[in-house]
């Protein structure tokens, strides 16, 4: 038994989590940050990375870097992946002309192909979680990708109208009511029902994915100073506050609306488990200022786990060996943490406390009812 325990301590979990990684735009920093994130062998203790790309693509990017360690196994399918090794599923064998720093139809084509293969394997259970490297929305749309981003694409595949975009760094969790939407369209997209739906989705995710039993949620206003009692807009009183009150009526600890400008710099932030912002830049500008190096984009509300670094393709530094792998590494770890939390909560739900037999002897002090 002690030898078995020692084996677990040395090797990590006896069943490492299979982490599928889509390569992102091949002319951006996706392959570079993947290589940098995985260059520490300690990551392989509990993780079996499966990269959806080609060995030619990864080798090309490896040559632009000073990294010396990137050993991998090649496999035709995720089903052939070797545990605790870096695996590359060859999704194509084409000889590609790379144009580093440019989002092209070609780079979009392979980004889409990688994502399709990875999501197919996720749906069929060949991988446990999905981590997506950054795509160029312009380039991938030229290849037939008809969604604003990964979040909307995955929601579509899951048969959902929309998922919840959440940025995570430690205890800082910022979710969005609207995500990839032009600012001029935000006011008409904000409805009481939509905000309530997002509050409920955030509450459910904080419970199911992060194991927080009674999460407290801060909800932002949409106008400066949260409307200042109607002087700068009425959305807060007419739409946002009623949604918060409805959430409270469903036993959700939602509070607000808070002015967004001072929230992140005040001690108030530490009193909440999650924040719900009304639109993209309202939540993400502050989040990335605080946690750009290790922030993670998590798609909450899906039956599967998907995370991503919080940065983009960074075409301006592609091929220059300047990108940090920390956000990608954090994305991998967060995906594994959420997967484990979901597993744990499922397991304890299968083994609830059993009813105590009645009339079995001594009375229990202060106990008036058996568990039912």
CORJO-V626602 format. One record per residue. N is the residue number from 0. RES is the residue in three letters. D_FIRST is the distance of its C-alpha to the first C-alpha in Angstrom with 2 decimals. Layout:
# CORJO-V626602
N&RES&D_FIRST / N&RES&D_FIRST
This chain:
# CORJO-V626602
0&UNK&0.00 / 1&UNK&3.81 / 2&UNK&5.40 / 3&UNK&5.07 / 4&UNK&6.33 / 5&UNK&8.67 / 6&UNK&9.83 / 7&UNK&10.78 / 8&UNK&12.55 / 9&UNK&14.35 / 10&UNK&15.37 / 11&UNK&15.78 / 12&UNK&15.42 / 13&UNK&14.20 / 14&UNK&17.63 / 15&UNK&20.18 / 16&UNK&23.38 / 17&UNK&26.37 / 18&UNK&29.18 / 19&UNK&32.61 / 20&UNK&35.24 / 21&UNK&38.96 / 22&UNK&40.99 / 23&UNK&43.86 / 24&UNK&47.34 / 25&UNK&47.28 / 26&UNK&50.18 / 27&UNK&48.40 / 28&UNK&45.44 / 29&UNK&42.79 / 30&UNK&41.57 / 31&UNK&41.77 / 32&UNK&39.62 / 33&UNK&37.02 / 34&UNK&36.82 / 35&UNK&36.74 / 36&UNK&34.06 / 37&UNK&31.71 / 38&UNK&32.51 / 39&UNK&29.46 / 40&UNK&26.45 / 41&UNK&24.12 / 42&UNK&25.39 / 43&UNK&23.70 / 44&UNK&20.12 / 45&UNK&20.41 / 46&UNK&23.75 / 47&UNK&25.43 / 48&UNK&29.14 / 49&UNK&31.70 / 50&UNK&35.24 / 51&UNK&38.18 / 52&UNK&41.00 / 53&UNK&41.95 / 54&UNK&41.05 / 55&UNK&44.73 / 56&UNK&44.69 / 57&UNK&41.61 / 58&UNK&42.92 / 59&UNK&46.29 / 60&UNK&44.89 / 61&UNK&42.57 / 62&UNK&45.75 / 63&UNK&47.25 / 64&UNK&44.43 / 65&UNK&43.48 / 66&UNK&39.75 / 67&UNK&38.48 / 68&UNK&34.98 / 69&UNK&34.81 / 70&UNK&33.05 / 71&UNK&32.66 / 72&UNK&32.25 / 73&UNK&35.15 / 74&UNK&34.70 / 75&UNK&37.21 / 76&UNK&35.11 / 77&UNK&32.17 / 78&UNK&30.59 / 79&UNK&30.39 / 80&UNK&28.78 / 81&UNK&26.07 / 82&UNK&22.99 / 83&UNK&22.91 / 84&UNK&26.38 / 85&UNK&29.76 / 86&UNK&31.54 / 87&UNK&35.26 / 88&UNK&36.73 / 89&UNK&40.27 / 90&UNK&42.36 / 91&UNK&45.55 / 92&UNK&46.81 / 93&UNK&50.15 / 94&UNK&51.76 / 95&UNK&52.20 / 96&UNK&54.77 / 97&UNK&53.02 / 98&UNK&55.15 / 99&UNK&52.93 / 100&UNK&53.98 / 101&UNK&55.67 / 102&UNK&54.58 / 103&UNK&56.17 / 104&UNK&56.25 / 105&UNK&54.22 / 106&UNK&51.47 / 107&UNK&51.45 / 108&UNK&51.21 / 109&UNK&48.00 / 110&UNK&46.47 / 111&UNK&47.17 / 112&UNK&45.88 / 113&UNK&42.56 / 114&UNK&42.26 / 115&UNK&43.22 / 116&UNK&40.63 / 117&UNK&37.85 / 118&UNK&38.86 / 119&UNK&39.10 / 120&UNK&35.49 / 121&UNK&34.45 / 122&UNK&36.37 / 123&UNK&34.84 / 124&UNK&31.22 / 125&UNK&30.77 / 126&UNK&29.99 / 127&UNK&28.39 / 128&UNK&30.74 / 129&UNK&34.03 / 130&UNK&35.20 / 131&UNK&38.91 / 132&UNK&40.76 / 133&UNK&44.30 / 134&UNK&47.16 / 135&UNK&50.90 / 136&UNK&52.26 / 137&UNK&55.64 / 138&UNK&54.39 / 139&UNK&52.05 / 140&UNK&54.81 / 141&UNK&57.00 / 142&UNK&54.46 / 143&UNK&54.77 / 144&UNK&52.10 / 145&UNK&53.83 / 146&UNK&51.69 / 147&UNK&51.98 / 148&UNK&48.37 / 149&UNK&44.74 / 150&UNK&44.46 / 151&UNK&47.36 / 152&UNK&46.35 / 153&UNK&42.87 / 154&UNK&44.37 / 155&UNK&46.82 / 156&UNK&44.16 / 157&UNK&42.30 / 158&UNK&45.61 / 159&UNK&46.00 / 160&UNK&49.22 / 161&UNK&47.49 / 162&UNK&44.20 / 163&UNK&43.68 / 164&UNK&43.69 / 165&UNK&41.60 / 166&UNK&41.18 / 167&UNK&38.07 / 168&UNK&37.32 / 169&UNK&34.86 / 170&UNK&36.35 / 171&UNK&39.64 / 172&UNK&40.02 / 173&UNK&43.48 / 174&UNK&44.39 / 175&UNK&47.78 / 176&UNK&50.18 / 177&UNK&52.01 / 178&UNK&50.56 / 179&UNK&52.42 / 180&UNK&55.83 / 181&UNK&59.12 / 182&UNK&59.99 / 183&UNK&63.25 / 184&UNK&61.38 / 185&UNK&59.01 / 186&UNK&61.44 / 187&UNK&62.08 / 188&UNK&58.38 / 189&UNK&57.47 / 190&UNK&57.85 / 191&UNK&56.64 / 192&UNK&54.57 / 193&UNK&52.97 / 194&UNK&52.01 / 195&UNK&50.62 / 196&UNK&48.59 / 197&UNK&47.10 / 198&UNK&46.36 / 199&UNK&44.50 / 200&UNK&42.61 / 201&UNK&41.60 / 202&UNK&40.52 / 203&UNK&38.41 / 204&UNK&36.76 / 205&UNK&35.99 / 206&UNK&34.25 / 207&UNK&32.45 / 208&UNK&31.74 / 209&UNK&31.32 / 210&UNK&30.03 / 211&UNK&33.11 / 212&UNK&34.03 / 213&UNK&37.67 / 214&UNK&38.80 / 215&UNK&42.17 / 216&UNK&44.30 / 217&UNK&47.32 / 218&UNK&49.97 / 219&UNK&52.59 / 220&UNK&56.28 / 221&UNK&57.96 / 222&UNK&61.10 / 223&UNK&61.65 / 224&UNK&60.94 / 225&UNK&59.58 / 226&UNK&63.18 / 227&UNK&64.49 / 228&UNK&65.58 / 229&UNK&67.23 / 230&UNK&69.17 / 231&UNK&67.05 / 232&UNK&66.06 / 233&UNK&65.29 / 234&UNK&62.06 / 235&UNK&60.08 / 236&UNK&62.11 / 237&UNK&62.75 / 238&UNK&59.46 / 239&UNK&56.54 / 240&UNK&56.94 / 241&UNK&57.38 / 242&UNK&54.16 / 243&UNK&52.30 / 244&UNK&53.85 / 245&UNK&52.87 / 246&UNK&49.24 / 247&UNK&49.38 / 248&UNK&50.76 / 249&UNK&47.56 / 250&UNK&45.44 / 251&UNK&44.61 / 252&UNK&44.89 / 253&UNK&47.30 / 254&UNK&49.83 / 255&UNK&52.79 / 256&UNK&54.62 / 257&UNK&54.09 / 258&UNK&56.24 / 259&UNK&54.12 / 260&UNK&55.76 / 261&UNK&54.55 / 262&UNK&51.29 / 263&UNK&48.84 / 264&UNK&50.45 / 265&UNK&50.40 / 266&UNK&47.82 / 267&UNK&48.09 / 268&UNK&45.67 / 269&UNK&42.73 / 270&UNK&43.38 / 271&UNK&42.45 / 272&UNK&39.38 / 273&UNK&41.49 / 274&UNK&45.02 / 275&UNK&47.23 / 276&UNK&50.04 / 277&UNK&52.99 / 278&UNK&53.29 / 279&UNK&51.67 / 280&UNK&53.09 / 281&UNK&53.18 / 282&UNK&49.39 / 283&UNK&48.44 / 284&UNK&50.96 / 285&UNK&49.52 / 286&UNK&45.89 / 287&UNK&46.34 / 288&UNK&48.25 / 289&UNK&45.30 / 290&UNK&42.35 / 291&UNK&43.69 / 292&UNK&41.24 / 293&UNK&38.05 / 294&UNK&39.42 / 295&UNK&38.11 / 296&UNK&40.03 / 297&UNK&38.04 / 298&UNK&39.56 / 299&UNK&38.73 / 300&UNK&39.46 / 301&UNK&38.33 / 302&UNK&35.81 / 303&UNK&34.26 / 304&UNK&33.23 / 305&UNK&35.69 / 306&UNK&36.15 / 307&UNK&38.50 / 308&UNK&39.61 / 309&UNK&42.40 / 310&UNK&44.88 / 311&UNK&47.16 / 312&UNK&48.01 / 313&UNK&49.68 / 314&UNK&52.19 / 315&UNK&53.94 / 316&UNK&51.16 / 317&UNK&49.80 / 318&UNK&49.37 / 319&UNK&49.87 / 320&UNK&46.25 / 321&UNK&46.74 / 322&UNK&44.41 / 323&UNK&41.27 / 324&UNK&37.98 / 325&UNK&36.65 / 326&UNK&37.75 / 327&UNK&36.26 / 328&UNK&32.94 / 329&UNK&33.10 / 330&UNK&33.97 / 331&UNK&30.87 / 332&UNK&28.59 / 333&UNK&30.51 / 334&UNK&30.27 / 335&UNK&26.47 / 336&UNK&26.40 / 337&UNK&28.77 / 338&UNK&26.91 / 339&UNK&23.67 / 340&UNK&25.81 / 341&UNK&27.47 / 342&UNK&24.25 / 343&UNK&22.90 / 344&UNK&26.27 / 345&UNK&26.42 / 346&UNK&23.09 / 347&UNK&24.16 / 348&UNK&27.56 / 349&UNK&26.16 / 350&UNK&24.66 / 351&UNK&27.55 / 352&UNK&27.90 / 353&UNK&29.00 / 354&UNK&32.33 / 355&UNK&32.23 / 356&UNK&33.89 / 357&UNK&37.37 / 358&UNK&38.77 / 359&UNK&35.46 / 360&UNK&36.63 / 361&UNK&36.78 / 362&UNK&38.27 / 363&UNK&36.34 / 364&UNK&38.39 / 365&UNK&40.19 / 366&UNK&38.77 / 367&UNK&41.66 / 368&UNK&40.17 / 369&UNK&37.13 / 370&UNK&35.26 / 371&UNK&36.92
